[in-house]
Amino acid sequence: MKKLIVNCPNCSKQHDYYQSKPWSPFCSQRCHLIDLGAWASEEHRIKGQSISSVEEAQENSEHSLY
């Protein structure tokens, strides 16, 4: 099997993507869990409308149909 050397998005350590398969693209379970924790604590976010703005827009469009 070929090696694909990549950098861990958390610690930047180089590792073989295929050898660390359960945690890819991370080099280890530790880096995987650190990233998961960052998402859970909302340190990482995807930009977009807040949920309340989307719900309001849906309610307004539903009322305008009747």
C-alpha positions as CSV (number, residue, x, y, z in Angstrom):
1,M,0.0,0.0,0.0
2,K,1.2,3.5,-0.8
3,K,2.0,6.0,1.9
4,L,0.2,9.3,2.0
5,I,2.0,11.6,4.4
6,V,-0.2,14.4,5.7
7,N,0.0,16.9,8.5
8,C,-2.4,16.6,11.5
9,P,-4.8,19.5,11.5
10,N,-4.5,19.8,15.2
11,C,-0.8,19.4,16.0
12,S,0.8,19.6,12.5
13,K,2.7,16.3,13.1
14,Q,3.3,14.4,9.9
15,H,1.8,10.9,9.8
16,D,0.7,8.3,7.3
17,Y,-2.9,8.9,6.5
18,Y,-3.6,5.2,6.0
19,Q,-1.8,4.0,9.2
20,S,-3.9,6.3,11.4
21,K,-7.1,5.4,9.7
22,P,-9.4,5.3,12.7
23,W,-8.4,8.9,13.5
24,S,-7.7,10.3,10.0
25,P,-7.1,13.1,9.2
26,F,-5.8,13.3,12.8
27,C,-2.6,11.6,13.9
28,S,-4.1,10.1,17.1
29,Q,-7.2,9.7,19.2
30,R,-6.0,12.6,21.4
31,C,-5.9,15.1,18.5
32,H,-9.3,13.8,17.3
33,L,-10.8,14.4,20.7
34,I,-9.3,17.8,21.0
35,D,-10.9,18.8,17.7
36,L,-14.2,17.3,18.7
37,G,-14.1,19.2,22.0
38,A,-13.5,22.4,20.1
39,W,-16.6,21.9,18.0
40,A,-18.7,20.9,21.1
41,S,-17.6,24.1,23.0
42,E,-18.3,26.1,19.8
43,E,-14.7,27.3,19.4
44,H,-15.2,26.1,15.8
45,R,-18.2,27.4,13.9
46,I,-19.6,27.4,10.4
47,K,-20.7,30.8,9.4
48,G,-24.3,31.3,8.5
49,Q,-27.6,32.5,9.8
50,S,-28.5,31.7,13.3
51,I,-31.2,29.0,13.8
52,S,-33.6,31.6,15.2
53,S,-33.3,33.7,12.0
54,V,-34.0,30.7,9.8
55,E,-37.0,29.7,11.9
56,E,-38.4,33.2,11.7
57,A,-37.9,33.3,7.9
58,Q,-39.7,29.9,7.6
59,E,-42.6,31.1,9.8
60,N,-43.0,34.3,7.7
61,S,-43.0,32.4,4.4
62,E,-45.6,30.0,5.8
63,H,-47.9,32.9,6.8
64,S,-47.5,34.6,3.5
65,L,-48.9,31.5,1.7
66,Y,-52.3,31.8,3.3
